[in-house]
Amino acid sequence: MKFSEHISIALTIAATCTGSALASARAAQPLDSTMAGDRHLTLQEVTVTAIKQSSDLRTQATAVTTMGRGDVERDGLVSPKTAATLVPNFFIPDYGSRMTSTIYVRGLGARIDQPAVSLNVDNVPVMCKENYDADLLDIARIEMLRGPQSTLYGRNSMGGVMNIYTLSPLSYQGTRLMAEYGSHNAWRAGASTYGKASDKLGLAASLYYTSTDGEFTNDYDGKKTDWEHQGSLRLKAAWLASPTLRVDNVFTASHSRQGGYPYQYIATGRIAYNDTCFYKRTSVIDGLTIEKRFAKFTLSSISSYQYIDDNMTLDQDFTVDPYFTLTQKRKEHAITEDLIARHKSKGYECLTGLFGFYRHYNMHAPVTFKDTGIKALIEDHVSAATPSYPVAWDSREFVLGSTFKSNNWGAAFYHQSSYDWRYFTFTAGVRLDYEKATLSYHSFTSTGYTIIDAAAGKPYAHEAVDINETGHLHKDFLQVLPKAAITYRLHGNSWQTIYASVSKGSKAGGFNTQMFSDVLQQKLMRFMGIGASYDVDKIVGYKPEKAWNYELGSHFECWERRVKSDLDVFYLDCRDRQLTVFPDGTTTGRVMTNAGKTRSWGAEVAITITPWQGTGFTVNYGYCNAKFVEYNDGKADYKHNYVPYSPANTLYLDAYHTIDLNHGDHFKSLTLDANMSAAGQIYWNEANTVRQPFYALLGASATLSGKHYSLQVWGRNLTDTRYDTFYFVSISHEFLQRGRGMAVGATLRVNL
């Protein structure tokens, strides 16, 4: 089906909804607000905690997908990664480890460093991308806003924002238990309790633990590569200190350890590597939200402290040969503060804020060269350049060491105003964002080699190699991020809107520490007369990425609000695109640089139909045509090629029906659900020579519910479809990661 046909169908549906709604606008009554499966309902516990946007996002000039608690439990959503499959043009591939939280939306995204989408959990911004992929217990609501949200949310929200809210002890009381078991000896267990110490003070505590043996086997040792164990603790307090003052505090601590990195060498079709791979993470986040309502405005404060201690250890060549290994250990501390003043009067609403953050981390990232790596990457290069005088390394293993200290802070002022005039709402806003990034580094190695006189067949000379370099880098960034939008309400109905918007987003600049091992290797080889000379500041640092988004969309409801449709078309112009390229002379590494310009255009359609309570249908489709406007990596010109890793199509279909059993409290209902998620095609490289075709994954579940429990039997990828989630090239070797195969299991939930 052509893209124009997709648009035609969507417009026909929207027009049908509009006509039906106009005929019955005054008589229309909403369905029961507790109806399971309505992806656009607003739960009470969310309306009292949402700070920066309206409680009903579908009245706003933005593309948004929301999922309530019923959707979360029926679809088994536990994290941003699992929820992304439901959202048009949102794609979070499952590969590597929980450290690789790569997000692509509308053609934006990058494999390393800064994310294109920001994440907020209970209003608290998650500063470190490595914390994005974390399971959460008792999710009450998920919101995914697409397109730049930088005016209100700032750094790294140029592609959108994910807001996740968990249950509040003021709106829910009781004890919840959860146990799940599935394929590959995967199990989850959780326990949480919510109660009130008084009418105004609610307290909650939850424990959560998961474990899996893993699905993929390392043929080298016969062990599973993607095993995992993780656990978390969350403590939540909600205090209504007075009718006008509310205080919420959420403390979360988690720890995970996993194998990960089931990368298959394409030449052999096997996952086989000889050195250890794992990822370990300990995380602590404490967020304090204070909201004070005055006569004419509301003042809110969102404060947080965040800590992460993680360790990524890799067999970096991912083969059975001893090339090299990498260990990256980091400890990071961060604090954030967001002050928001919100005023609303008849016809006018404004929001003004001040945001500041400070981050500090220490990192130790040694690369250990081993026998094959020394021979293939160093000795053979020297011997090829000077065949009469080859070299022999003193030992068959040595370390290229790197340590880093980084201080990063920023401050922002932002304002947004909305004015209602007749059937129109005019919105305008701007954010002034300043950020300073610094990096202190220490690179070192101590080794040596012998020069051989090939003609004489004996040593010619010995050279000691001692590199001990330090340096300090800093960058300043100043961004002006405006936004303007117009919303038109058909016949004054807030649930029938057409909007147009233009907004600018940005993704933070910084330093790519992963490049230092390559810089150090080149210094070592230059010492031997064959390496490239790098300007460390130029090759390690990169500027912010910027994008303008132009969007036209609509939100329509009809048939007494039983049918809800959302349609938008967009054009996105991205400059200073952060890309990973091969610098001249490199042998093993890539550099993050502002090398390209891209443009994306496409459309998104979301339709939910709830013909009666307990039955629903969902269609969410996204199309994105993302291409390079300008990109030359020094080896080839990729102008007009598709942007890699970003899918051209995303599709989610869901249908569920609830059967009332009426057998007392023990057997109240049975819910049957079938769904399909799909994506593709996805190009894996800038040359567009390798790709993943369009693929679809089928899922289904049956949930038996009683008064205090539900038992769900589920299956994922029931057709065992084979697909790839990641592709990359390292030292001229091609690798990919297969997607997960068929899995079945059961989930028991008990509410006391």
N, C-alpha and C positions, 0 to 999 in steps of 0.2 A: 504494500500500500504506500502511495506517495505521501510526502509530507503535507502537500496541499489537501489531500483527501482526509488526513488526520484532522486538520484545522476545520475543514468543512463539516465533518461529523460533530466535532466539539461545539462549533457555533450553532449547529442545528439543535443539539441537545440544550444548549444554554437558552436559545430563543424559545424553545418549547417550554422550558421551566419558567421563563419570564412571562409568557402569555398565560400560562396556567395560574401563576401567582397573582397576576394583575386581576384576574377574574375573581379570585377569592381572597384578596389581600386582607380585607377587613374581618373576614370570618375565620381566617387562619389561626389555628391554635397549635403551639408546639407540643410535641410528644413528651412523654414522661422524661424528665431530665436525668433520670437514673438509668435510662435505657442502655444496655450494654451494646457496645459496638459503634455508637455514634462517635465518629472521629473528630467532631468539632464541638463537643459539649464542654462546658466549663465547670469544673468541680469547685465546690465551696472552698476547700482548703487552698485552692490556687488563687481565687479571686482576692483573698485577704493577704497574699504574700507576693503577688506579681507587682513589681515596682515600676518598671520602665514602659509598660505598654498597657493598653486597654485589656479588660478581662475577656472581651470577645475579639480575638484577632481577625476574624473574618470581616469585620467592619473597617479594617485598616487597609491602606494602600500598599499591600505587600503580599507576596506569595507565601503561604504557610500551610503546613500539615500538622494537625494536632492529634494526639492519641490519648484517650482516657484510660482509666484503670482497667476497664473491661477489655479494651484492646490489648493492653499490656499483658494481661494474664492469658487471654485466649491465644495470642500470637507468640507467647514466650519471650517477650522483650525484656532484656536485663541490662542493656548497655547501648550507647550510641551506635555501635557497629551493628547490632541486631535490629535496631529500629530504622536504620538508614534504608533498608531494602523496601520499606513501605513508601518512601518519599520520592517524588519525581525528580530526576536529575541529581539525586544524592547517591554517592557511591563510595563505600568504605571497604576496599578489598581486604579479605582475611588472609594475611600472609605474614611470614616472618615470626614475630612475637608481639606481645602487647606493647612493646616499645614503638613499633611501626604503625602508629595511628594515622595513616595517610587518608585524607579526605579529598574527594573530587566533587565539585558541584559546578554545573554550567561551564565546564571546560577549565575551571580554575583548580589549582592544587599542585603540590610538589611532594616528592618522595622524602626529602629530608628537611630538617630545620623547621621554619615557621609554618604553621597550618593556615589554611585559607578560611577556616570556619572556627568560630570561638564557641566554647562550651561553658555554660553556667549551670551549677547544681544548687538548687534552693537559693537562687539569686547570686551565688558566689562564683566569680569567674575562675576557671581552672587555668592557671598560668602556664603550666608545663605540659606540652603536647604528649609527653610520655605518660601522663596520667589520664589521658582521654579514654583509653580502653580499659575500663574498670567496671565490673558488675555491680549493680545496685539492687538492694532489696526494698520491696514495698514502694515501687514507683507509682505515683498517683497520676502523673501527667507528663507528656513529652510534647514539646513544641519545636518544630524545625522551620525556621524562617529562611527563605532563599533570596539571594541578591544581597548587595552590600547593606550592612546594618551598622556601618562604622560611625555614623553620626551619634548614635546612642551608646554603642558597645565598644567602639574604638578599635584597637589593634587586632589584627588577624580575624576580622569579621567581614572581609571584603566579599566572601562567598556566601555568608549567611551566619546564623546563630542557632545553636541547639540549647534550649532551656529544658531542664529536667527538674521536676518537683517530686519530693517524697511525702509520704503521709504525715500529717500534723497531729499531735496528740490532743489538740483542742477540737478537732473535727472528727477524730476517730479514736475510740477506746476499745481495748480488748487485746487478746494475745493471738498472734498469728504464727503458725508453724508450716514449714514447707519442706518436702523431701522429694527428690527426683533421681531417677536412675535411667541410663540410656546406653546406647552402643559404646563400645570401646571402654567399658567399665567407667563411664562418666557418671558422676553423681554430684548432686548439690543438696545442701541442707541449710535451712535458715530458721531462726526463731526471733520473734520481735514482740515487744509488749508496749502498749500505749495506755496511759492512764492520766488521771487528773489528781494532783495533790490538793487542789482546791478548785473552785469554780473558775479561777483566773490563771492557774498554772498547770500546764500539761507537760508530762515527761515521757520520754520514749527511749528504748534501748533495743538494739538488734545485733545479732550475730549471724555471720554468713560464712559458709565454707564450701569450696568446690574442689573436685579432683578428677583427673582423667588419665588413663594410661596412654592416650594418644592414638592416632590413626595411621601415621606414616612411619615406615621402618627404615633405619639406616642399614643398608646391606653390608656395610663394612664390619659392624659388630653385632648385627641382628637385633638391636634395641630400638624401641620407639623413640622418635626424635621430638615429637610434639606433646610430651607428657606435661602435666601442669598440676600445681597445688596452689590454692590461694584462699585467704581468709580475710574477713574485715569485721570491724566493730564500729557501730554508729550510735552516738548519744545525741538526743535532740530535746531541747527545752523550748517551750513556747509560753510566754508570760504576757497576759493582758494586764499591765500594771495599772491602767486606768482606762476609761472609755475612749481616750484619745491617744494612748501610748501602748505600743506593742513591741515586745522584744523576743527575738528568736535566735537561738544559738544551736549550731550543728557541728559536732565533732566527729570526724571520721578517721580511722586508722586502718590501713590495709597492708597486707604482705602477700607477695606472689613470687613463685619460682617456677620456671618452665624451661623445657628443652628448646622447642621452637625451631625455626629455620629448616624446614624440610624441603630444601632446594634440590631439584633434580637436574643432573647434568644431561643436557640434551643429546650429546654425542653418544652416551651410553644408555640413556633412558633409565638411569638408576639414581637413587639418593644414596650416596656413599662418600663419607668423609671420615678422616682418621682422628681429628682433634676434637676436643670438647666444644659444644655449643650450648649456651644457656642464657637466660635473662632472669635477673632477680631484681625485685623492686619493693621497697618499703616506703609508704606514703602516709603523711599526716596532713589533714586539712581541717582548720577550725574557722567557721564563718559566723560572724555576729551581725544580725540585721536589726536595726532599731527604726521604728516608724512612729512619728509624732504628727498627729493631725491638729491643725490650728483652724481658726474660723474660716480663713480664705485660702489656705494652702496646706500641703503636707510635706514634711521634711523627713527624709530617710537617710540612713547611713548603713552602708554595707562594708564591713571590715573583715579581713581574713589574714591568717598566717598559714603558709603552705611550706611543706618540707618533703623532699624526695631524696632517697638514697638508692641508686640503682647500679647495676653491674651487667654490662653486655659483654660476653666472652664468645668469640667466634673462631671457628676454623675458616679464615677469611677467603681461602681459595675454594672451599667446599668440594674438594677432591680427596682421593686417598693418598695423594702425593704430599710430602711435607714442604709446602710453599711458605706460608706465614700465618700467624694467628694475631688476633687483636683482642685486647681487653680495654673496655672503657668504663671506668668507675667514676661516679659523680655524686656529689652531695650539693643540694641546692636549697636555699632558704628564700622565701618571698613573702612580702607583705603587700596588701592592697587596701585602698580606701576609696570609696565612692560616696559622695554626698549629692543627694538629689532633692531638689525642691520642685514640687508639682502643684500647679494652680489650675483650678477648673471653675469656670463660671458659665453662665448661659451663653452658649455659642462660641466660647473661647477656652482653649486649654493650652498650657505651656509647661515645659519641663526644662529645668536648668540644672547642670551638674558640674561637679569638679571631681576628677579622677586622678589618682596617683598610685604608683607602684615602685617597689624596689626589689631587685633580684640579685642574689649573689650565689655563685657556685664555684666549687673546686673540682677539677677533673684530672684524672690520671689515665693516660691512653697509650700504653706501650704497644708497639708492633714487633713481634718476634719473627725474624727471618730464619728459616730452617733450610735444610740441605738443598732441596729442589729449588726453592726460591732463590737461594744464593747463586746456584749454578745458572738457572734459566734467566733470572732477572738482572744479575750483575756480572758474573764471570763470563757468560757467553756473549754479553754485549761488549765487554772489554776485549775479549778475544777476537770478536768479529771486527772491531775497530782497529786493533793492533795485533794481527795474527802472529807476528814475529815475537811478540812479548805478551803472551797470555798471563793471567793472574790466577793464584790459588789462595782462597781465604784461609785465615789462620784457624778458624773453627767452623764447624758446620751449623752453628747457631749463634745469633747475636741479636741484641735488642736496640730498636730505635725508640727512644723514650721521649714522651711529651707530657708536660703538666701544664694546666691552665688555671687561671683565676679570672673570673669575670664579674664585673659589677654593671648592672643595667638598671636605669631608673627612667621614669617618665611621668609627665603631668599633662592633663588635658582639661580644657574648658569646653562645654558643649551646651547647646540650647536648641529646642525645637518648639515651634508654635503651630497650633491648629485653630482655624477659624471656620465656623459654620455660617454659610450664607445661603438661605433658601435650601435647595437640594444639593448644594455643593459644600465640600470641606476642602479648604486650602491648607496645605502643610508645608512648612519650610524650616530648615534647621541647618546648623553648621557646627563643626567640631574643630577646635584648634589643638593639635596633638604634637607634643615635643617629647623626644626620646634620646637618651644618650647611652651608648654602649661602649664598654671598655673591655679589653682582653689583654692580660699579661701571660706570656708564654715562656716556657723553658724547654728547649729541645736539646737532646744529648745522645751521644753514643760513644763507645770506646771499643775499637776493634782494630783489625789490621789485615794485611794481605802480603803475599810474596809475588814478585814479578819473575816470570820464568823466561829465560833465554831459550826459545824454541830450537834454534839451530844447535846450540850447545847441549841442550837437554838438561840444564841445571839452573838453580836459582840465580837471578841477576841482582835483585835488590829486595829489601823488605821495607814496607811503608806502614807506619802506624796511623790510624785514623782516630782522631779525637775531636768530636764536635760538641761544643758546649755554648749554646746561644740562648740569649734571653731578649725579650722585646716587649714593648707595650703599644697596643693599638687602640684607637678610639674613633668613634663615629658619632655624629649628631644628625638627627632627623627631625624635620619640622613639616607637618602635614596639615593642610586645610581640607576638610572633608565635608562638603555641602550636600544637601538633599532638598528636593522639592517634589511635591505630589499634589494631584487634584483628584478628589473622589466625588462621584456623582451618584446620588441615591435616586433610583427610579421611583417616581411618585412619592418620594420621601421615605421609602422603606429602607431601613438600615441593613436588611438582609437581601437587598438587591442593589448591588453597587458595581460601578465601573470606575476604574482608576487608571491614571497615568502617572509615572514617576521617573525621576532621574536622580541618580545618587552616585557618589564617588566613594570607593573603598580602598583600603590599603592593607598590605601585609608587611610586617615589620622587617627591617633590614638587620644586619648583624654580622657574625663571623662563623664561618664553616670550619669548625675544629677538626672535622674528619679529613680535611685536606692536608693537615700538618705532617702526617706520616709520609705523604708523597713529597711534600716540600723537603723534608729531611732526607728522604731517599735520594732526591735529585741533588741535594747538597753533597751527599756522600759520593754520588757518581761524578759530579762535577769536580770533586777532589781528585778523582781518577782521570779527569780530562774528557768525559763524555756526557755529562749531565747538562740539563737545561738550567738557566739562571732565572729564578722566580723573584718577583717583587712580592714579598710576603703580604704587605698591606693590600695590594691590588688583587692578589689571587685568593686571599682568604676572606676579605670583606666583601659585602654586597649591600646594595641600596634597597629601600622599600620597593615593593611591587604595587602598582597603582592601577585601578580599573574604574571606568565609567560604565554604569548600567542604565539602559533605557528600557522601560517596561510599560506594557499596556495589559491590563488584566481585569477580571471581573469575579465577583462572588454572587451566586444566585441560589435562591431557595424557592421551592414550589411544593405543590401538593401538601398543603398544611405543614410545610417545612420537612416533609419526609424525604425529599430529594434535594441534595445540596451539590452544587457544581462549582468548580473553580477553574478558570481558564486564564492563562497569561502567555504572552509572547515577549521575548526580550532580545536585546542586542547588547553585547558586552565588549568594550574596547579596553584591552589590557596593555599597559606600557611598563617598561623596565621589568619584563617577565623574569622571575627567578628560575633559572634553568641549570641543570647539571650538564657541563660540557667537558670535553677533553682539551686541556691546555696543551700548547706545543711542548713536545719533549716528554710528556708524562708516560709512565709505564703501567702504573697500577691504580691511580686515583682519578677522581673527578673533582671539579671545582664548581661551587655554586656561584653563579654570576648573573648580572642583569644583561642577558644577551639577546633577548627577543621581544617581539611584539606579537600579540595574538588577538584574534577576534572570535567571538562566539555568538551564535544566534540560535534561537530555538523556541520551543513552546512546551507548556506543561498543562495537563488536564487531570483534574481529580473529580470523581463523581462518587457520591455515596447515596444509596437508596435504602431506606428502612420502611418497607411497605406496611409493616405492622411490628409491634413490639416483639423483640426476640428474633427478628429476621433482618438480614442486611446484606447488601452487595457493595463492593468497592472496586473502582477502577482508577488506578493512578498511573499516568503515563508521562514520560518526559523525553523530549527529543533535543539533542544538542549537536550543532555543527561547529566544532572548534578547530580553527586552522591557524597556522603561523602566517603572519603578515610580513614579518622580518625575523630571520634567524639563520645565522651562518656561524658554525662552530669552529671555523678555520680549516675544516676538512671538506665540508659540503654545505651547499645552500639548500635549506629545507623550506623555503618560501612556498606557500600554498599547500603544504603537507598538513595532515591532521595532527593535532596535539596528542601525544601519547598518554596512555593510562586513563584517559577520560572516555567513558562509554558514549556512543552515539544515541543509544536508546536505553531507557529503564522502564520496566513495567511491573506493576503489582496488581494482581487480581485476587479477590477474596469473596467468598460467599459462606454465610453461616445461617443456621436455623435452629431455634430452640424449641424442643418438644416438652410441653408440660406433662409430667408423669402423674402428679397428684396422688402420690403414695406417702402422705404424711411428711414428717420432717426428714426422713432418711433418703427418700428418692423424689425430689421435687422436680427436676428437669434434666434433660439430656440435650446438649448442644453439639451439633455436627458442623464442622468447619472444613473447607477446602480452599487452598490458596496456591498461587503461583507467583514467583518472583523471577525476573529475567533482566538481562543486561547484555549489551554488545551492539555493534562490534567495537572492540577495543584494540587500538594499535599499540604495540609494545615498544616501538622505537621511533625516533624522529624521521627516519627514512621510510617509514610505513611499509617495511618489508616483512614484518612479523605481526600477526594479529590473533586475537581471540574472537571467533565468530559469535553471533548472537546465540545465547543459550538460555534455557528456562529450567527452573527447579520447582518441582511439585511438592507441596506439603499438605498435611491433613491432620485433623484431631477430632476426638470425641470426648466430651466432658460430661461426666455424671455429677450432679450437684445435689447436696442436701442442705439442711438448715445451717450446719456448721462445717461443711467440708465440700471439697470438689476433687474429683479424681479424673485426670486428663491423660488419655493415651494419645501419643502424637508420633508423627513421622516427618522427616525432612529429606529432601532430595529423593523421593520415593522411587524415581526412575533410575537412580544411580547415574545421573548424567555426568559425563566427564568434561571438565572445563579447567581453565587455568586462571589463577588470580594474580600472577606476578611473573615478570620476565626481566632479566638483566644480563649484562655481559661483564665478566671480570677476567682480566689477563687473557683476553681473546677466547674465553670459554663462555658458552651460552648456558644459562640456567633458567628454570621456571619452577613455579610451585603449583601443584595441582589443587583444585578446589576439593572441598570435603565431599565424601560420597554419602550414600544412604545411611541414615541414622534413625532409630526408633527408640521410644522410651515412654515413661509414665511419670506424671507429676501429681503429688498429693498435697493439697492445701487444706489446713484446718484453721478455722476461726473460732476462738473461744471468747 
